[in-house]
């Protein structure tokens, strides 16, 4: 078994809730979110920012597992700028996935709102954290792009919904 270390970074509340619901309290990232995390971890160009350690851009933090290789080669410090970059990247991912949930449920003959509610329930997001009305407006404004990455996410979502018995969501 590979050894790992952890890195703590500050993120928005709903980013924390989403990542912990998906990966657990110690987060083992994968895919393009991990790529963005490593990219931010590598970025030491604004290391002076780390001298302001008591000032964080967000109130909530997550604990991310990194391999020993990543830890010793890229470090463990995130600047405030990189915390914001990473958090915004995950926010975009969350919005994309909520759009997919909305579109999937719309294709089943239900409403976009029902799909967004299922998304919120699946990832333990309250309406305060991830507002239903704002998510619905986001779908109307941006629609949904289906590319290869989105196709993979749709398959992942359908597998998740299948595991949870879709009947409970239709009520």
N, C-alpha and C positions, 0 to 999 in steps of 0.2 A: 504494500500500500504506500502510495506517495505521501510524503509529509507536506503540510501546508502551514502557512502563517496567515494572519488576518490583518486587514487594513480597515480602519473605520473612517467613513466619510459622511458628511452631513448632506441630507437631501430633504426635499419637501415631504410632508406627511404622507400624501397618497402614493408617492414613489416608494417610500419605505414599506407601506402597507402592501402594495402590489408585489414588490420583489420578495418580501418575506412570505406572502401567501403562495407565491410561485416556487420559491427555493428554500424556505425555512429560515430560521433565525440567523444561522451562519450561511451566507449566500455563496453558492458555487455558481458563478455566472457561466453562460454559454452563448454561442453565436455572436451576432453583431454587437450585443450589449457588452459582452466580455471584450471584444475588440476595441470598443470605445473606452472601456475602463482601462485597458492596458495602454492605449494611446494617451490617455490623461495621466496615467501613472508615469509614463516615460517622459512627459513634458516637465523638465526641470528648469526651463528658461525663466520662469518667474518665481524662483525659489525664495526670493526676498519676501514674497508675500507670506511665507510660512512663519515669519517673525511675528505676525499678528495672530498668534495661535488662539487667543481668547476670543477672537471675533470670527464667528462662523456665519456663512451665508444663510443657513437654515437651522431650525430648531431640533430636528430629528436626525439621528445617525443610523447607519446600517453597518454591519460587520461583514466584509467580503473576504472570502478565502482566496488566497493566491498560493500558487505552488512555490516551493523553495527557489526554483530557478527564477521565476518572475520577481519574487521578493528580493533576491540578492542582485539581480541584474537591472531591475527597473526602480527599485526602492519601495518605499511604503508611504511617502508623503504626497498628499494631494494639496494643491494650492486652492484658495477660495475660487479662483477663476475656473480651475479644472472641476471642482465640485459642482459649480453652476453648469458647466458644459455637460458633464455626465448626467446631472439631474434633468436638464432640458432634453437630452437625447432619450432618456428613459420616458419622459413625459410624452414625447412624440410617439414612441413605441406604444404606450398606453392608449393614446388617441387612435392610432391605427388599429389596434386590436379591438377597441370599443366600436369602431366603425364596422369592422368585420362582423362582430356579434350582431350589430344592428342590421346589417345587410343579410346575414344568414337567417335571422328570424323573420325579416321581411319576406325573404324567399320562401319561408315556410307558411306564409299567409298571415303572419302576425305583424305587429307594429315594430318600428325601429326602437321605440321606447322599451318594449318588452325585451328586446335583445340587449339593450344597454343595462336594463335592470338585472338580467342574468349575468352580464359581465361584472356588474358591481357586486352581486352576490358571490360569484365564483372567486373573486379576488378580495373579498371582505372590504370593499370600499363603500363608505357611507355616502349619502347624498351631499353631505357637507364637504367631504373630501373630493369627490368627483361628481359634480352636479349633473343630474339627468338632463335638464334643459340645455345647459351649455354643450353637453355631449351631442344632443340631438341637433342643435344648431351647427355644430362642427360637421356632422354628417351632411346636413343640407348644404353647407358652404363648400365642403371639400369633396364630397362623394367618396368613392372608394376605388382605388387603383388596384387591379389584380395583376400582379407580376409574379415571378417565380417565388420570391420571398413570401409574398402574401399567400400564395397557394400552399406553401408549407405551413404557414400559420393557420390557415383554414383547416387543414388536416389535423393539426394539433388541437385546435379548438373543438372540432367535431369529436375527437377522441376523448377530450375532457368532458364534453357534454354527455357523450355516450356512457361514460363511467358513472355519472351522477344521476342517471335515469331522467331522461328528458321530460317525462310526464310531470315531475314536480315543477318544472319551469313553465309549462303550458297553462297551468291553473290560473 
